[in-house]
């Protein structure tokens, strides 16, 4: 089966969804991954579920190009935000054909496992009504810092649409072993985030955040053995999440998106032109 690819929101951070869809079509992607749930971060450009004009333009771009929506982000587990507040975004995105939701935990206490389990289960139950899976990610600088912690939450919540999102950057940062990945049920893996990473892991949280948000590498530029890693996983779609401020400035949205996909296909053995550093 030929692998499919999605252009993730952060890769072209600041690009409006309709433009992002046209870029994805011109550069060879199958899907886009959008952020209709705002995090109120600097430079954030997505759309609120109430923005009917943007939804209309997004739907029109999808119809014109044939590009689908793979997933939406980010259903955070955090104090003060009720899971039901994510329902409008889930409803709109499911209407556009999305299949998956990304979740992650950003609580500040270390004794709040039960709270995280309950909230994850609540998000799963909400998403189930829209035919969506919920995929728990473990950014190394978040509350859940490794695969073991994330898997514990998914297992304890015990929801049929609950799963794990493996991001190749956090796989490296958290030193996740291939044996840990092999032990996961295939049904938990619905898609993955793809990028390469420098061999040296930043020693502090600030350094990890800088790399994650602005300095990810094209596949083949870093230290990740994609053949080994993907050999442990079912053949699911790859969402290329590769924010790199320097490359984006040099190449623009479309040039950067194209290089991301070419490099990924080259490393994963699906063709693509040679990518120069």
C-alpha positions, 0 to 999 in steps of 0.5 A: 500500500502506498503511504499517504502524507498530510501537511501539518498546521505547524509546518506552514504556521500562519498560512490560512486553511484554504491557501494551505489546501492549495499548497498541499495539492500543488506539492503532492500531499494527500491531506492537510492537518488543521488547527480549528481549536485556537491556543491563543499563541503569537502568530496563530492563524487558523479559524474558529468553528464560528467563522462560516466564511472561512469554513466555506472557503476551506470546503471549496478548496477541498472540492477543487483540489481533492485534498482531504482533512486528516486530523485537527488539533489541539484538544488539550487536557488542562485545568480550566478548559472543559472538553465540551468546548471542543465540540464545535470544532470537532463537529465542523471538522468531522463535516469536512471529513476529518478522522482524528483529533490530537490531544496532549496534557498540559497540567502543572501538577505531578499527582493528577493522573486520575484527572488526566485519565478522566479528561482524556476519556471525556474527550474520547467520548465526545469525539466518538459522537463525531466518528473521530479517534483521539490520539494522545501525544507526549511532547517531552516538555509537556505533562506526559514526557514519554510514551510509557506515561501516555500509554498508561493514560490511554490504557486506563481510559479504555476507550475504543477510539483512544490512541497514541500519536508518535511524533518522531521528534519526541520519539528521539527527545524522550529516548523511546525504544523500538521495543516500547513501540512494538508493544503498542496495539496497532489499533492505537496508531492512526497516523504519525508526525514526521520530521528529523531531529539533531542528534544532540538533545537540548538539555533543558525545556526551553531548548526542546521547545525551540527545536520543536517549534522552529528548528525541526529538520527535513528527513535525512538531515538528522539522526532518526532511522526512519526505516527502523521506526516505521518498521515497528508501526502499521502503514498509517498516514504520515503528517509532516510536522516540520516547523523551521523558521529559517527554511520557511523564510528562505523558501516560503510556504510552498517551497518549504512544504515541497521540500518537506515532502520530497525529503520524506518520500526519499527517506521512506523509499517512495521516490521524490527528488533529491533534497539538498541541504 
